[in-house]
Amino acid sequence: NKTNEKQDKGFGDVKQITKEYMDYYTNHRPQKALGGLSPSAYRIKTLKKSS
């Protein structure tokens, strides 16, 4: 049962899942407000323009 599998996760698993989601949220998640770029891609693009 998948519900029980999720409930059986320990603190280490929760830390890893959180770390992976934070990486996705910051580095891979496209944002409409940023022209479809991820936050990190937008930051890189902006820094290149100002150099």
Residue pairs with C-beta under 8 A, 6 or more apart in sequence:
9 17
25 39
26 38
26 39
26 40
27 38
27 39
27 40
28 38
29 38
29 39
30 36
30 37
30 38
31 37
31 38
31 39
31 42
34 41
34 42
35 42
37 45
